[in-house]
Amino acid sequence: MTKTVRSRFNHDVGEIVEGCKILEKNIVAEPDLIERRRGIYDYLVETPPAIVKPRGSREIVQRASREMAPARDSFTRATPDEMGGRLIRRLPSR
């Protein structure tokens, strides 16, 4: 897989830029030594294949909790047992 990288630094074909190997070099703007301006270069680079991560246990738990959730049209309140024994504290009014 390839991508194009634009840079103001002059590199040669075969060097590594942003972790990718340069396949082709194209000069967009020539450097101007009198005005002390750098050139602009486009590099066609070969990117390493993307690593596909296996699904983590967190995603599996989230999917399972979504499947167990009640339908959206259900308006029943959860009991303390269903809430996992969490205590709800109310702050006094000022």
Secondary structure, DSSP 8 states (H G I E B T S, - for coil): -EEEEEESS---TT-EETTEEEEEEEEEE--BTTTTB--EEEEEEE----------HHHHHHHHHHHHS--TT------TTTTTS---------
